[in-house]
């Protein structure tokens, strides 16, 4: 959920109006510094290539919904700097 750019309300007022308990939400503030408008040409091969993976993902979602289960948690790697 995000606050509209042209919203006249200050952030605190908006939060208390929209969110029932703002302390339960993780709020991430961000600012768009610049934008780029570029026409992206349609790739007719994209959907046939990626459809099997998207279908497998959706089938897994349906399976978990039907069985009332959650997917197994993947181990998060540790980033060492």
C-alpha positions in Angstrom: 0.0 0.0 0.0 1.3 3.4 -0.8 0.3 7.0 -0.4 -0.5 8.9 -3.6 2.0 11.5 -4.7 -0.5 14.3 -4.7 -2.1 13.4 -1.4 -2.6 16.5 0.6 -2.5 14.7 4.0 0.7 14.5 5.9 2.1 10.9 6.4 1.0 10.5 10.0 -2.6 11.4 9.2 -2.6 9.1 6.2 -1.2 6.2 8.2 -3.7 6.5 11.0 -6.6 6.8 8.5 -5.6 3.9 6.2 -3.8 1.5 8.6 -5.8 0.2 11.6 -2.6 -0.3 13.6 0.5 1.3 11.9 2.8 -0.4 14.4 2.1 -3.8 12.8 3.2 -2.6 9.4 6.7 -2.3 8.0 6.8 1.1 6.4 9.4 1.8 3.8 9.9 5.4 2.7 11.4 6.0 -0.8 11.7 8.9 -3.2 11.9 8.7 -7.0 14.8 10.9 -8.0 14.6 10.6 -11.7 12.6 8.7 -14.3 13.3 7.4 -17.8 10.7 6.9 -20.5 11.7 4.3 -23.0 9.6 2.2 -25.4 10.1 -1.5 -24.7 9.5 -3.6 -27.8 7.3 -6.7 -27.3 9.2 -10.0 -27.4 6.9 -12.6 -29.0 9.2 -15.4 -27.7 9.0 -14.3 -24.0 5.7 -15.9 -23.1 6.3 -19.3 -24.7 9.7 -19.5 -23.0 8.5 -18.5 -19.6 5.0 -19.9 -19.5 6.0 -23.4 -18.2 7.7 -21.9 -15.2 4.8 -19.5 -14.5 2.4 -22.4 -14.8 4.4 -24.6 -12.4 4.5 -21.7 -9.9 0.8 -21.2 -10.1 0.1 -25.0 -9.8 2.2 -25.0 -6.6 0.2 -22.1 -5.2 -3.1 -23.9 -6.0 -1.7 -27.1 -4.4 -0.8 -25.3 -1.2 -4.1 -23.5 -1.0 -6.0 -26.8 -1.5 -3.9 -28.6 1.1 -3.8 -25.7 3.5 0.0 -25.9 3.6 2.9 -23.4 3.1 5.9 -23.9 0.9 9.2 -25.0 2.5 11.3 -22.1 3.6 14.5 -21.6 1.6 17.7 -21.0 3.5 18.8 -17.4 3.3 22.4 -17.1 2.5 24.7 -15.0 4.6 26.3 -12.1 2.9 29.8 -11.5 4.0 31.4 -8.2 3.2 
